[in-house]
């Protein structure tokens, strides 16, 4: 029986548009296909699929408010809801004020950034969270001898070649050693054959150090380019938007040059305090910083895996170079499964140690010739309801819990970030660390960072001691009144609010703010 026959026999309805595609309802495992002409979409439904770049940009612009306007909106909402008049609130003796609470805050001083001695400015301190490269040179410029460019946009090839020439000049001007001649000719290619063009460039230019990619005019191709370059071909790439290329100015060239330098192994700047060993609990002993997060598939996607990523610092005391490892795991699984793994060699029958944490610790030792004497682990993306589960599992991957353990778990109802310091607890045994050396037990500081929350901090007087957008100053720390009464948590504004959307987040104040100023 055909679909047309079914609808006629069951509903006495004759389908008119039999060549139209069907709508899929249900899910991927049990799909249900319905003819378009018999469907009506109900208004006001939430769209749970992944938005494209244009839609995301539109939402950001629509939801951005100046701090003064956002504060007024919040106060107006509280006044309208009149929580104190609620019957249940009155029965429990709850009185909700219609005014915001005043809290004490302090602004941390910005760290001094060190640049190359050959530049006019050998050091600078960020002003309101911002600084530029005027009169400065990279402290360690990278060396690029083999490079080329692929243009997938409608820009004329002559304009693309001029842009690349100007970019090379800027890179050389601020400290890099950049060959002005591409290893193969700069070419334009069709946006319909991105993968083929990238593979052809890889084959034509052996040992390519850098591939500059001008993206197609239509958005949505960035992920595909990065996947092919980074995972399939192993090429370092720098993607550029065609509209930015077309109207590039000096500042844009500087920004791109800074990105390129880091990707090819250079250092843009270093912390003056790091070079002089003056960062507390960081530069006195070899210290490694980790950052970890898990990215989940878009809503409605039940087949794609979640991707866990862990990044670690690879130099000391500068803390300017990082290495990243990624791992696929079960969909929607927030706990990182491959931090530390063990297995058995099928031939020798001996234990085999592996995992992202172990790989990064080994890399740190190979780069610095030091075993980390201290581990600081930043964990993003953990909701409040997952704190206990994630922390216990992932800390166990770093440290094996002994039967006599005495643990303290700090869970704050209003915490943006959980700071859980176990430096003084002697009963943990590091699994990943112990796999490197039996008696290797470095102290670990585990910090959970949470940005997606509903706490907003406003200046007491708008326009006074704020940045250009009206937000509170970068480096602002709040650790009283609105924080946990007994545990250690606090809010930190680490950067200027570029889009006028600023969320304070909680972390180790001075050390974290200092690291946020590294390119």
C-alpha positions as CSV (number, residue, x, y, z in Angstrom):
1,X,0.0,0.0,0.0
2,X,1.3,3.4,-0.9
3,X,1.1,6.6,1.2
4,X,-1.5,8.0,-1.3
5,X,-3.6,4.8,-1.0
6,X,-3.3,4.9,2.8
7,X,-4.6,8.4,3.2
8,X,-7.4,7.8,0.8
9,X,-8.5,4.6,2.5
10,X,-8.0,5.8,6.1
11,X,-9.1,9.4,5.8
12,X,-10.8,9.7,2.4
13,X,-8.2,12.4,1.6
14,X,-6.5,12.4,-1.8
15,X,-2.9,13.8,-1.6
16,X,-2.4,16.5,-4.3
17,X,1.4,17.2,-4.0
18,X,2.9,13.7,-4.2
19,X,6.3,15.0,-5.4
20,X,6.8,17.1,-2.2
21,X,9.3,15.8,0.4
22,X,7.8,14.5,3.7
23,X,8.3,16.0,7.2
24,X,10.1,13.8,9.7
25,X,8.7,13.6,13.2
26,X,9.6,11.2,16.0
27,X,13.3,10.7,16.4
28,X,16.2,9.2,14.4
29,X,15.7,5.7,15.8
30,X,12.0,5.7,15.1
31,X,11.3,8.2,12.4
32,X,7.7,9.0,11.3
33,X,7.2,10.7,7.9
34,X,4.2,12.9,7.2
35,X,3.1,14.6,3.9
36,X,3.6,18.3,4.2
37,X,0.1,19.2,3.0
38,X,-1.6,17.4,5.9
39,X,0.5,19.2,8.5
40,X,0.0,22.5,10.4
41,X,2.8,23.9,12.5
42,X,1.6,25.4,15.8
43,X,2.9,28.9,16.4
44,X,5.1,29.8,19.4
45,X,7.0,26.5,19.6
46,X,10.6,26.4,20.8
47,X,13.2,25.7,18.2
48,X,15.6,23.2,19.8
49,X,17.9,22.5,16.8
50,X,21.3,24.1,16.3
51,X,21.1,27.7,15.1
52,X,23.3,28.9,12.2
53,X,25.8,31.7,12.5
54,X,23.4,34.4,11.2
55,X,20.7,33.3,13.7
56,X,23.1,33.3,16.6
57,X,24.3,36.8,15.7
58,X,20.7,38.0,15.5
59,X,19.9,36.6,19.0
60,X,23.0,38.2,20.5
61,X,22.1,41.6,19.2
62,X,18.5,41.3,20.2
63,X,19.3,40.2,23.8
64,X,22.2,42.7,24.4
65,X,21.3,45.5,26.8
66,X,23.3,48.3,28.3
67,X,23.9,47.7,32.0
68,X,21.7,50.6,33.0
69,X,18.8,49.3,30.9
70,X,19.2,45.8,32.2
71,X,19.1,46.9,35.8
72,X,15.9,48.8,35.1
73,X,14.4,45.8,33.5
74,X,15.2,43.6,36.5
75,X,13.8,46.1,39.0
76,X,10.7,46.5,36.9
77,X,10.2,42.7,36.8
78,X,10.6,42.4,40.6
79,X,8.1,45.2,41.1
80,X,5.6,43.7,38.7
81,X,5.8,40.2,40.2
82,X,5.4,41.5,43.8
83,X,6.9,38.4,45.4
84,X,6.2,39.6,49.0
85,X,2.5,39.6,48.3
86,X,2.5,35.9,47.3
87,X,0.4,33.8,49.6
88,X,3.0,31.0,50.0
89,X,5.8,33.5,50.6
90,X,3.7,35.1,53.4
91,X,3.0,31.8,55.0
92,X,6.7,31.0,55.2
93,X,7.5,34.5,56.4
94,X,9.5,35.3,53.3
95,X,9.9,39.0,52.4
96,X,11.5,39.9,49.1
97,X,12.9,43.4,48.8
98,X,12.5,45.3,45.6
99,X,16.0,46.7,45.8
100,X,19.3,45.2,44.7
101,X,21.8,44.3,47.4
102,X,24.9,46.4,47.8
103,X,28.1,44.4,47.9
104,X,31.7,45.3,48.5
105,X,34.1,44.6,45.6
106,X,37.8,45.1,44.9
107,X,39.5,45.6,41.5
108,X,42.7,43.6,41.0
109,X,45.6,45.4,39.3
110,X,46.3,44.2,35.8
111,X,49.6,42.3,35.3
112,X,52.5,43.8,33.5
113,X,53.0,42.2,30.0
114,X,56.5,41.7,28.6
115,X,57.4,42.2,25.0
116,X,60.6,41.9,22.9
117,X,63.5,44.2,23.9
118,X,63.8,45.5,20.3
119,X,60.4,47.2,20.3
120,X,59.7,50.7,21.4
121,X,57.5,49.6,24.3
122,X,59.2,46.7,26.1
123,X,56.3,46.2,28.5
124,X,52.8,47.4,29.1
125,X,49.9,47.1,31.6
126,X,46.4,46.6,30.1
127,X,44.1,49.5,30.5
128,X,40.5,48.6,31.3
129,X,41.2,45.1,30.0
130,X,42.6,46.2,26.6
131,X,45.9,46.8,25.0
132,X,47.4,46.9,21.5
133,X,50.6,46.2,19.6
134,X,51.6,49.8,18.8
135,X,55.3,50.2,19.4
136,X,55.6,46.5,20.5
137,X,57.1,43.3,19.1
138,X,56.3,39.7,19.9
139,X,58.5,38.3,22.7
140,X,59.2,35.2,20.6
141,X,58.3,35.4,16.9
142,X,57.5,32.2,15.0
143,X,59.2,31.2,11.8
144,X,57.0,30.5,8.7
145,X,58.8,29.4,5.5
146,X,56.2,27.2,3.8
147,X,52.7,28.7,3.5
148,X,50.0,29.3,0.9
149,X,46.5,30.7,0.7
150,X,43.2,29.2,-0.6
151,X,40.3,31.6,-1.4
152,X,36.8,30.2,-1.3
153,X,35.1,33.6,-1.6
154,X,34.1,35.8,-4.5
155,X,37.0,38.1,-3.8
156,X,39.3,38.7,-6.8
157,X,42.5,36.8,-6.7
158,X,44.6,39.9,-7.1
159,X,43.0,41.4,-4.0
160,X,43.7,38.2,-2.1
161,X,47.4,38.3,-3.1
162,X,47.7,41.9,-2.0
163,X,46.1,41.0,1.3
164,X,48.5,38.1,1.9
165,X,51.4,40.4,1.0
166,X,50.3,43.0,3.6
167,X,49.8,40.3,6.2
168,X,53.3,38.9,5.7
169,X,54.7,42.5,6.0
170,X,52.8,42.9,9.3
171,X,54.0,39.6,10.7
172,X,57.6,40.5,9.9
173,X,57.2,44.0,11.3
174,X,56.1,42.8,14.7
175,X,58.7,40.1,15.2
176,X,58.0,37.0,13.1
177,X,60.3,35.5,10.4
178,X,57.8,35.1,7.5
179,X,58.8,34.1,4.0
180,X,57.1,36.6,1.6
181,X,56.8,34.0,-1.1
182,X,54.1,31.2,-0.8
183,X,55.4,27.7,-1.4
184,X,52.7,27.2,-4.0
185,X,50.6,29.7,-5.9
186,X,47.7,31.4,-4.1
187,X,44.6,30.1,-5.7
188,X,40.8,30.5,-5.7
189,X,38.6,27.4,-5.3
190,X,34.9,26.6,-5.4
191,X,33.0,26.5,-2.1
192,X,31.3,23.3,-3.4
193,X,34.7,21.5,-3.3
194,X,36.3,22.6,0.0
195,X,37.6,19.2,1.0
196,X,39.1,18.4,-2.4
197,X,40.8,21.8,-2.6
198,X,42.3,21.5,0.9
199,X,43.6,18.0,0.1
200,X,45.1,19.2,-3.2
201,X,46.9,22.1,-1.4
202,X,48.2,19.6,1.1
203,X,49.6,17.3,-1.6
204,X,51.0,20.2,-3.7
205,X,52.9,21.8,-0.8
206,X,54.8,19.3,1.2
207,X,55.5,20.1,4.9
208,X,53.1,23.0,4.8
209,X,53.5,25.1,7.9
210,X,50.5,27.4,7.5
211,X,47.4,27.5,5.3
212,X,45.5,30.7,5.1
213,X,41.9,30.1,4.2
214,X,39.5,32.8,3.1
215,X,36.0,31.3,3.9
216,X,33.1,31.3,1.4
217,X,30.8,34.3,1.4
218,X,28.0,32.1,2.8
219,X,28.5,31.3,6.5
220,X,28.6,27.8,7.9
221,X,31.8,26.4,6.4
222,X,34.2,27.1,9.2
223,X,33.7,23.8,11.0
224,X,34.2,21.8,7.8
225,X,37.5,23.6,7.0
226,X,38.8,23.1,10.5
227,X,37.8,19.4,10.5
228,X,39.7,18.6,7.3
229,X,42.7,20.7,8.2
230,X,43.2,19.8,11.8
231,X,42.0,16.2,11.9
232,X,42.3,14.8,8.4
233,X,45.4,16.5,7.1
234,X,47.2,17.9,10.1
235,X,47.6,21.4,8.7
236,X,47.8,24.5,10.8
237,X,45.2,26.8,9.3
238,X,44.1,30.4,9.8
239,X,40.5,31.1,8.6
240,X,39.4,34.6,7.6
241,X,36.0,36.1,6.7
242,X,35.9,37.7,3.2
243,X,34.2,40.9,4.4
244,X,37.0,41.4,7.0
245,X,39.7,40.7,4.3
246,X,38.1,43.2,1.9
247,X,38.2,46.1,4.4
248,X,41.3,45.0,6.4
249,X,43.1,47.8,8.3
250,X,46.3,47.8,10.4
251,X,44.6,46.7,13.6
252,X,43.0,43.7,11.8
253,X,46.4,42.7,10.3
254,X,47.9,42.9,13.8
255,X,45.2,40.7,15.3
256,X,45.6,38.1,12.6
257,X,49.4,38.1,13.0
258,X,49.1,37.5,16.7
259,X,46.8,34.5,16.0
260,X,49.2,33.1,13.4
261,X,52.3,33.5,15.6
262,X,50.8,31.4,18.4
263,X,49.7,28.7,16.0
264,X,53.2,28.3,14.5
265,X,54.8,28.0,17.9
266,X,55.7,31.6,18.8
267,X,54.8,33.7,21.9
268,X,53.1,37.0,21.6
269,X,53.8,38.2,25.2
270,X,54.8,36.9,28.6
271,X,53.9,37.9,32.1
272,X,56.5,40.0,33.7
273,X,55.7,38.4,37.1
274,X,56.3,35.0,35.6
275,X,59.7,35.8,34.2
276,X,60.7,37.3,37.5
277,X,59.2,34.3,39.5
278,X,56.7,36.6,41.4
279,X,53.4,34.8,40.8
280,X,52.4,33.2,44.2
281,X,52.0,29.4,44.2
282,X,52.8,29.3,40.5
283,X,56.4,30.3,39.8
284,X,58.0,29.1,43.0
285,X,57.7,25.4,41.9
286,X,57.0,23.8,38.5
287,X,53.2,24.2,38.0
288,X,50.9,22.9,35.3
289,X,47.5,24.3,34.4
290,X,44.7,22.2,33.0
291,X,41.5,23.4,31.4
292,X,38.7,20.9,30.6
293,X,35.2,21.0,29.1
294,X,32.7,18.8,27.3
295,X,30.8,19.8,24.2
296,X,27.5,18.1,23.6
297,X,25.6,17.6,20.3
298,X,22.8,19.9,19.4
299,X,19.4,19.4,20.8
300,X,17.6,16.6,18.9
301,X,20.8,15.0,17.8
302,X,20.8,11.5,19.4
303,X,23.5,9.9,17.4
304,X,26.5,12.3,17.6
305,X,29.0,11.8,20.4
306,X,30.0,14.4,23.1
307,X,33.5,15.7,22.7
308,X,35.7,16.1,25.7
309,X,38.7,18.4,25.5
310,X,41.5,19.0,27.9
311,X,44.2,21.7,27.5
312,X,47.4,21.9,29.6
313,X,50.2,24.4,29.8
314,X,53.4,23.2,28.2
315,X,56.0,25.7,29.6
316,X,57.1,27.0,33.0
317,X,57.3,29.6,34.4
318,X,56.0,31.5,31.4
319,X,52.7,29.6,31.0
320,X,52.1,30.8,27.5
321,X,52.1,27.6,25.5
322,X,49.4,24.9,25.6
323,X,48.7,21.5,24.2
324,X,45.1,20.2,23.6
325,X,43.8,16.6,23.4
326,X,40.2,15.6,22.6
327,X,38.2,12.4,23.0
328,X,34.8,11.3,21.8
329,X,32.5,9.8,24.4
330,X,28.8,8.8,24.9
331,X,26.3,11.5,23.9
332,X,25.2,13.9,26.8
333,X,27.8,12.5,29.1
334,X,29.3,15.3,31.1
335,X,31.9,13.3,33.0
336,X,35.2,13.1,31.1
337,X,35.7,9.3,30.6
338,X,39.3,9.3,29.3
339,X,41.1,11.4,31.8
340,X,42.9,8.3,32.9
341,X,42.6,4.7,31.5
342,X,44.2,1.4,32.1
343,X,44.4,-1.7,30.0
344,X,46.4,-4.8,29.4
345,X,49.0,-5.4,26.7
346,X,47.5,-8.4,24.7
347,X,51.0,-9.8,24.0
348,X,52.9,-9.2,27.2
349,X,50.0,-9.2,29.6
350,X,51.4,-6.1,31.4
351,X,49.3,-3.1,32.5
352,X,49.1,-0.3,30.0
353,X,48.4,3.3,31.3
354,X,46.9,5.9,29.0
355,X,44.4,8.8,29.0
356,X,44.4,12.5,28.3
357,X,45.7,13.5,31.7
358,X,48.7,11.2,31.5
359,X,49.5,12.2,28.0
360,X,49.6,15.9,28.9
361,X,51.7,15.3,32.1
362,X,54.2,13.3,30.0
363,X,54.3,16.2,27.4
364,X,54.9,18.8,30.1
365,X,57.9,16.8,31.4
366,X,59.3,16.3,27.9
367,X,59.0,20.1,27.2
368,X,60.2,21.5,30.5
369,X,62.3,18.6,32.0
370,X,60.3,19.1,35.2
371,X,57.7,17.0,36.8
372,X,54.8,19.3,37.9
373,X,55.1,19.9,41.6
374,X,51.6,21.5,41.6
375,X,48.5,20.9,39.5
376,X,45.8,23.5,39.0
377,X,42.7,22.1,37.1
378,X,40.0,24.4,35.7
379,X,36.8,22.6,34.8
380,X,34.1,24.3,32.8
381,X,30.5,23.3,31.9
382,X,29.4,21.6,35.1
383,X,25.9,22.4,36.3
384,X,25.2,22.7,40.0
385,X,23.4,19.4,40.1
386,X,26.4,17.6,38.6
387,X,29.1,19.0,41.0
388,X,29.4,16.0,43.3
389,X,29.3,13.4,40.5
390,X,31.8,15.1,38.2
391,X,34.2,16.1,40.9
392,X,34.4,12.7,42.6
393,X,34.9,10.9,39.3
394,X,37.4,13.3,37.7
395,X,39.3,13.9,40.9
396,X,39.5,10.1,41.3
397,X,41.1,10.0,37.8
398,X,43.7,12.4,39.1
399,X,43.9,11.0,42.6
400,X,42.8,7.6,43.8
401,X,40.7,7.8,46.9
402,X,41.9,5.7,49.8
403,X,39.5,3.9,52.2
404,X,40.5,6.3,55.0
405,X,39.7,9.4,52.9
406,X,38.3,12.5,54.6
407,X,36.8,14.7,52.0
408,X,35.2,18.1,52.0
409,X,32.8,18.9,49.1
410,X,32.0,22.6,48.8
411,X,28.6,23.0,47.2
412,X,27.2,26.5,47.1
413,X,23.6,27.1,46.1
414,X,24.5,30.5,44.6
415,X,28.0,29.6,43.4
416,X,29.0,30.5,39.9
417,X,32.1,28.5,40.3
418,X,33.0,25.9,42.8
419,X,36.5,26.1,44.2
420,X,37.5,22.9,45.8
421,X,41.1,22.9,47.1
422,X,42.4,19.6,48.4
423,X,46.1,20.5,48.6
424,X,46.2,19.7,52.3
425,X,44.4,16.3,52.1
426,X,47.0,13.6,52.4
427,X,44.8,10.6,51.6
428,X,44.4,11.0,47.8
429,X,46.6,9.0,45.5
430,X,47.0,10.4,42.0
431,X,46.1,7.7,39.4
432,X,47.5,9.5,36.4
433,X,50.5,10.7,38.5
434,X,51.1,7.3,40.1
435,X,51.2,5.8,36.6
436,X,54.3,7.9,35.9
437,X,56.1,7.3,39.2
438,X,54.9,5.3,42.2
439,X,55.6,8.0,44.8
440,X,54.6,11.0,42.7
441,X,51.9,12.8,44.6
442,X,51.7,16.5,43.6
443,X,49.0,18.6,45.3
444,X,45.9,19.3,43.1
445,X,43.7,22.4,43.1
446,X,40.4,21.7,41.3
447,X,38.4,24.7,40.2
448,X,34.9,24.5,38.7
449,X,34.1,27.5,36.5
450,X,30.5,28.3,35.7
451,X,29.5,31.2,33.5
452,X,25.8,30.5,32.6
453,X,24.1,31.8,35.6
454,X,21.6,34.6,36.5
455,X,23.8,36.8,38.8
456,X,24.4,40.3,37.5
457,X,26.7,42.9,39.0
458,X,26.1,46.5,38.3
459,X,28.1,49.6,39.3
460,X,26.6,51.5,42.2
461,X,26.7,54.7,40.1
462,X,26.4,54.1,36.4
463,X,29.1,55.8,34.4
464,X,31.5,55.9,37.3
465,X,34.4,53.4,37.5
466,X,33.1,51.4,34.5
467,X,34.4,50.4,31.1
468,X,33.2,51.9,27.8
469,X,30.1,49.7,27.7
470,X,29.0,50.6,31.2
471,X,30.0,47.3,32.8
472,X,32.1,47.0,36.0
473,X,35.8,47.1,35.5
474,X,37.8,44.0,34.5
475,X,39.5,42.5,37.5
476,X,36.5,43.1,39.8
477,X,36.2,40.5,42.5
478,X,33.2,39.9,44.8
479,X,33.6,37.4,47.6
480,X,31.1,38.6,50.3
481,X,27.4,38.8,50.9
482,X,26.2,36.9,47.7
483,X,28.7,34.0,48.1
484,X,28.6,30.9,50.2
485,X,28.8,31.7,54.0
486,X,31.4,29.1,54.8
487,X,33.0,27.7,51.6
488,X,35.4,29.4,49.3
489,X,33.8,30.8,46.2
490,X,33.7,34.2,44.6
491,X,32.9,36.1,41.4
492,X,35.5,37.5,39.0
493,X,35.1,39.8,36.0
494,X,38.1,38.7,33.9
495,X,37.6,40.8,30.8
496,X,35.8,43.8,29.3
497,X,32.2,43.3,28.1
498,X,32.7,43.6,24.3
499,X,29.1,42.8,23.4
500,X,27.6,44.5,26.5
501,X,26.8,41.0,27.8
502,X,28.9,40.3,30.8
503,X,28.6,37.4,33.2
504,X,30.9,37.4,36.3
505,X,32.5,34.0,37.0
506,X,34.1,32.5,40.0
507,X,37.8,31.4,40.2
508,X,41.0,31.9,42.0
509,X,41.1,35.7,41.8
510,X,44.7,36.9,41.3
511,X,46.1,33.9,39.5
512,X,43.2,33.4,37.2
513,X,42.9,37.1,36.3
514,X,46.7,37.1,35.6
515,X,46.3,34.2,33.2
516,X,43.4,35.8,31.5
517,X,45.7,38.6,30.2
518,X,47.9,36.1,28.3
519,X,47.2,36.0,24.6
